[in-house]
Amino acid sequence: MIITAEIIEINKILNEYQGDQARIWLFDITHIKLAIRIDSKKDKEVLFLVITGCKYIRGLFSLNSPEFFVNQYFDDEISETIFKVKDNKSDFELSSNTGIALAKGLESEFGNSFENFLKR
């Protein structure tokens, strides 16, 4: 299993993975914490983008052949670091002010809730 919160590494993995489908997979009741699952028919491993401090979401809950890109910047107007996940092929966008991480591994390595997400 690979876990990273480095934006450059997240984008590298997303670019190389070439997922066939992405779906909002896990979320807490307030939707402040979300996980997006990305599957590929060409790879046995799955990707999860885990986003905390979610402030804004736009787009479909399921995307075919997503081309996600993650960026991070400091917003001087509100004095916060902003993390954005965008899909280059659709109108999907998600913004957060806390952080983002990517986990890549076999499906069996992940749980089905945030409480047991990492089984190791």
Buried (B, 14 or more C-beta within 10 A) or exposed (E): EEEBEEBEEBBEBBEEBBBBBBBBBBBEEEEBBBBBBBBBEEBEBBBBBBBBBBBEBEBEEEBEEBBBBBEBEEEEEEEBBBBBBBBEEBEBEBBBBBEBBBBBBEEEBBEEEBEEBBEE
